[in-house]
Amino acid sequence: MSSLSFPHDQWQAVLDERLHIERALRERIKELRCLYGITRLAQERDKPLPELLARIADLICASWQYPEITCARIRLGTHDCATANYAPSLWHQKTPIRIRDEVVGEVEVGYLEERPECDEGPFLAEERSLIDAVAELVARIIEQRWTDELMQALSRELIMAQENERQRIARELHDHLAQELAQALSDLCLLAHSLPNPEAVQRIQTTLETAIASIRDLAYGLLPPGLSELGLAQAVASLCEEMSIRSGIPIHFAADGMANITLPFDTQINIYRLTQEALTNIRKHARATQASVRLVGAYPSLLVRIEDNGQGMDVESRMSQAARERRMGLWSMQERARLLGGSLTLRSKPGAGTRIVVEVPLPGAST
């Protein structure tokens, strides 16, 4: 039978089937775009939760059969995020958000106007599957954020415990051991003229003087003097001068816009430690002939730039190596930046030196 003699009703059936398939494919594409969009949003871990939920609600609306009359609402704990057109509707579907078998919220989708009956009221069966999948994705995102927050809190406690212990040891060394050795040296000097072997006395005096100097240097490294009194810029300037003398590498220091900035001690000590670790890495590994440290106070951020002209590195392979060997230096620097609500960027390549940029919000600045 030729196409010209094909019955009209059969042609219509074929056409209807084709239209049905095309419409179903369009719906599946919208669903995939919705799930893909939520997955992309999940990667934006710094985005505030209310903004994230609002974006997900907008994605939901675009993915239902009738997006022009669709509204959505996501409730999660104290957060209640809805699309701008949201209104309670007779035609809606809901699904709970569950984390570890506990209901923590709800996803709701509604139509603002009546539409023909379908699989679940006016909704497709696939839309029931989609809303359930959205709720599951939201639950995963929230659980991951809770895990990240817990890890960050544990990191904060670890670093602060380390800092408190450093300060305790520094005070013990400076106030007790160094003072006791200094007293012993003073007593030895008073007795030196009455002892029979002046050369031996001189050797003991030299040993004591070296030990006292070493202990004071160690205490200085553990608790930089003047950080609270003189401020971050002066303390970092002194650190650069000391590291330059110790390493033989000229280290240029500059500070801009720091004069009228008051920083809490926690911020100062973390920036100081971060800079100290970076300069130690330069001294030990960079093979540099010069380096620089610059502090820039430019509201709403404090920038710290640390650069050297050394051998550089492949950042990705070095990060992997550090993780395998459980080196704490770079991890500690990154965590200190995160604890201050900021970020650390490391740029380097073999033969082209290394540049570290730390950006943290200044007190009173919104993040």
C-alpha positions in Angstrom: 0.0 0.0 0.0 1.5 3.4 -0.9 1.7 6.3 1.4 -0.9 8.1 -0.7 -3.5 5.4 0.1 -2.6 5.2 3.9 -5.9 5.7 5.8 -6.3 9.2 7.4 -7.1 7.9 10.9 -3.9 5.8 10.9 -1.9 8.9 9.8 -3.5 10.8 12.6 -2.5 8.1 15.1 1.1 8.2 13.9 1.1 11.9 14.2 -0.4 11.9 17.7 2.1 9.3 18.8 5.0 11.4 17.4 3.7 14.5 19.2 3.4 12.5 22.4 6.9 11.3 22.2 8.3 14.7 21.4 6.4 16.2 24.4 7.7 13.4 26.7 11.3 14.0 25.5 10.9 17.8 26.2 9.7 17.0 29.7 12.6 14.6 30.3 15.1 17.3 29.0 13.6 19.8 31.5 14.0 17.2 34.3 17.6 16.5 33.4 18.3 20.3 33.3 16.8 20.6 36.7 18.9 17.9 38.3 22.0 19.0 36.5 21.4 22.6 37.6 21.0 21.5 41.3 24.2 19.4 41.0 26.1 22.5 39.7 24.7 24.6 42.5 25.9 22.0 45.1 29.5 22.8 44.0 29.0 26.4 45.1 29.8 25.6 48.8 30.3 29.3 49.8 26.8 30.3 48.6 24.5 31.1 51.5 21.9 28.4 52.1 18.8 30.7 51.6 20.2 31.8 48.2 20.9 28.2 47.3 17.4 27.0 48.2 15.8 30.0 46.3 17.8 29.0 43.2 16.7 25.4 43.4 13.1 26.5 43.8 13.4 28.6 40.5 14.9 25.5 38.8 12.0 23.4 39.9 9.4 25.8 38.3 11.1 25.7 34.9 11.0 21.9 35.0 7.3 21.1 35.4 4.7 20.7 32.6 3.3 24.2 33.0 6.2 26.5 34.1 4.2 29.7 33.5 1.8 28.8 36.4 4.2 26.8 38.5 5.3 27.9 42.0 7.7 26.2 44.4 8.6 26.3 48.1 11.4 24.7 50.0 11.3 24.6 53.8 14.4 23.5 55.7 14.7 24.0 59.4 14.3 27.8 60.0 14.7 28.5 56.3 11.6 29.0 54.2 12.4 29.8 50.5 9.7 30.2 47.9 9.5 31.5 44.4 8.3 35.1 43.9 4.9 33.9 42.6 4.3 31.4 45.4 0.8 31.1 46.8 -1.0 28.2 48.5 -2.7 26.1 45.9 -5.3 23.4 45.6 -3.1 21.7 43.0 0.1 20.8 44.7 2.5 17.9 45.5 4.9 17.7 48.4 7.8 15.4 49.5 9.8 15.4 52.7 13.5 16.1 52.9 15.1 13.3 54.9 18.6 13.2 56.4 19.5 9.9 58.2 15.9 8.9 58.4 14.9 12.2 60.0 12.5 14.6 58.3 14.3 18.0 58.2 12.2 19.9 55.6 9.9 19.7 52.6 9.8 20.5 48.9 6.4 21.7 47.5 5.4 22.3 44.0 2.1 23.8 43.0 0.0 25.1 40.0 -1.6 28.5 40.4 -4.4 27.4 38.0 -6.3 24.2 37.4 -5.0 21.9 34.7 -6.3 18.6 33.3 -6.1 15.4 35.4 -3.0 13.4 34.8 -1.2 10.7 36.9 -1.3 12.5 40.2 -3.9 15.2 40.0 -2.6 17.5 37.3 1.0 16.2 37.7 2.8 13.5 35.7 4.2 10.4 37.3 7.6 11.5 36.2 7.1 14.8 38.1 6.5 12.7 41.3 9.9 11.0 40.7 11.5 14.4 40.0 10.3 16.1 43.1 11.5 13.1 45.2 14.9 13.3 43.4 15.1 17.0 44.1 14.4 16.4 47.8 17.1 13.7 47.9 19.6 16.0 46.2 18.8 18.8 48.7 19.3 16.4 51.5 22.7 15.4 50.2 23.7 19.0 49.8 22.7 19.8 53.4 24.4 16.8 54.8 27.6 17.7 53.0 27.4 21.2 54.3 26.9 19.9 57.8 30.0 17.7 57.4 32.0 20.6 56.1 31.0 22.8 59.0 31.9 20.0 61.5 35.3 19.5 59.9 35.9 23.3 59.9 35.0 23.5 63.5 37.3 20.6 64.4 40.1 22.3 62.3 39.5 25.6 64.2 39.7 23.8 67.5 42.9 22.0 66.5 44.6 25.1 65.3 43.5 27.1 68.3 44.7 24.3 70.7 48.0 24.3 68.9 48.3 28.1 69.2 47.4 28.1 72.9 50.0 25.4 73.5 52.6 27.4 71.6 51.9 30.4 73.8 52.0 28.4 77.0 55.4 26.8 76.0 56.7 30.2 74.9 55.9 31.7 78.3 57.4 28.8 80.1 60.6 29.0 78.1 60.9 32.8 78.4 59.7 33.3 82.0 61.3 30.3 83.6 63.9 28.4 81.7 65.6 31.4 80.1 65.5 33.3 83.4 66.9 30.4 85.3 69.8 30.0 82.9 70.4 33.7 82.9 70.6 33.6 86.7 73.0 30.6 86.5 75.2 32.6 84.1 75.2 35.6 86.4 76.2 33.4 89.3 79.0 31.8 87.3 80.3 35.2 86.3 80.5 36.2 90.0 82.4 33.0 90.9 84.7 33.0 87.8 87.6 34.8 89.5 87.7 32.2 92.3 87.6 29.1 90.1 90.9 27.4 89.2 90.3 26.8 85.4 89.3 30.1 83.7 89.2 28.5 80.2 86.6 25.9 81.3 84.6 28.7 82.9 84.7 30.7 79.7 83.4 27.6 77.7 80.6 27.1 80.2 79.7 30.8 79.9 79.6 30.6 76.1 77.5 27.5 76.3 75.0 29.2 78.6 74.8 32.3 76.5 74.2 30.2 73.4 71.5 28.2 75.2 69.8 31.4 76.4 69.8 32.9 72.9 68.4 29.7 71.4 65.6 29.5 74.0 64.7 33.1 73.4 64.7 32.6 69.7 62.4 29.5 70.2 60.1 31.5 72.4 60.1 34.3 69.8 59.0 31.9 67.1 56.3 30.4 69.3 54.9 33.7 70.5 56.0 36.7 68.4 56.7 39.7 70.8 54.9 42.9 70.0 52.1 41.4 67.9 49.5 42.7 70.3 51.3 46.0 71.1 52.8 47.0 67.8 50.3 45.3 65.4 50.4 42.9 62.5 52.4 45.0 60.1 55.3 45.7 62.4 55.4 42.0 63.6 55.5 40.7 60.0 58.2 43.3 59.1 60.3 42.0 62.0 59.6 38.4 60.8 60.8 39.2 57.3 64.0 40.9 58.6 64.7 37.9 60.9 64.0 35.3 58.1 66.2 37.3 55.7 69.1 37.2 58.1 68.7 33.5 58.8 68.2 32.4 55.2 70.5 34.9 53.4 67.6 35.7 51.0 66.6 39.4 50.7 62.9 39.7 51.7 61.2 42.9 50.8 58.3 43.9 53.0 55.6 46.5 52.3 52.3 47.4 54.0 49.6 49.6 52.4 46.4 50.8 54.0 47.2 49.1 57.4 47.5 52.2 59.6 43.9 52.6 60.6 42.9 48.9 60.6 42.3 47.2 64.0 42.4 43.5 63.9 41.5 41.0 66.6 44.3 39.0 68.0 43.1 35.7 66.4 43.2 37.3 63.0 46.7 38.7 63.6 48.2 35.5 64.9 46.7 33.4 62.0 48.0 35.8 59.4 51.4 35.9 61.1 51.6 32.1 61.3 50.5 31.8 57.7 53.3 34.2 56.6 55.8 32.5 58.8 55.0 29.1 57.2 55.2 30.5 53.7 58.6 32.1 54.4 59.9 28.9 56.0 58.9 27.0 52.8 60.8 29.6 50.7 63.9 29.2 52.9 63.8 25.4 52.8 62.5 24.5 49.3 62.3 27.4 46.9 66.0 28.0 46.0 65.1 31.6 45.7 67.4 34.7 45.5 64.7 37.1 46.6 61.2 37.2 48.1 58.6 39.7 49.1 55.7 40.1 51.5 53.0 42.7 51.1 50.0 43.5 53.3 47.2 45.5 51.7 44.3 46.7 53.7 41.6 47.6 51.1 38.1 47.4 52.5 36.3 45.0 52.6 39.4 42.7 52.5 42.9 42.3 53.9 45.3 40.9 51.2 48.6 39.1 51.9 50.9 38.5 48.9 53.9 36.4 49.4 56.2 35.9 46.3 59.6 34.4 45.5 61.7 34.0 42.3 62.6 30.4 43.1 62.4 27.1 41.2 58.6 27.0 41.4 56.6 23.8 41.2 53.8 21.9 39.6 51.0 22.8 42.1 48.7 19.8 41.4 51.5 17.2 41.8 53.0 19.0 44.9 49.5 19.1 46.5 49.1 15.4 45.9 52.5 14.6 47.2 51.9 16.7 50.4 48.6 14.8 50.9 50.4 11.4 50.5 53.2 12.4 52.8 50.8 14.0 55.3 52.7 17.3 55.3 50.8 19.8 57.4 52.3 23.1 56.1 50.1 24.0 53.2 47.1 22.4 54.8 47.6 24.6 57.9 47.9 27.7 55.7 44.7 26.9 53.9 42.9 26.1 57.1 44.0 29.3 58.8 42.7 31.3 55.8 39.4 29.4 55.9 39.0 29.9 59.6 39.2 33.7 59.0 36.5 33.4 56.4 38.9 33.9 53.6 40.7 32.1 50.9 44.3 31.1 49.8 45.4 31.0 46.2 48.6 29.3 45.2 50.1 30.0 41.7 53.4 28.5 40.5 55.0 26.6 37.7 58.4 25.0 37.4 61.2 27.6 36.9 58.8 30.6 37.4 58.7 31.1 41.2 55.7 30.9 43.5 53.0 33.4 44.5 50.6 33.0 47.4 47.6 35.4 47.8 45.5 35.3 50.9 42.3 37.3 51.1 40.4 37.6 54.4 37.5 39.9 55.3 38.2 42.8 57.5 36.1 43.2 60.7 32.7 44.6 59.9 32.8 43.5 56.3 30.0 41.3 55.0 31.1 38.0 53.4 
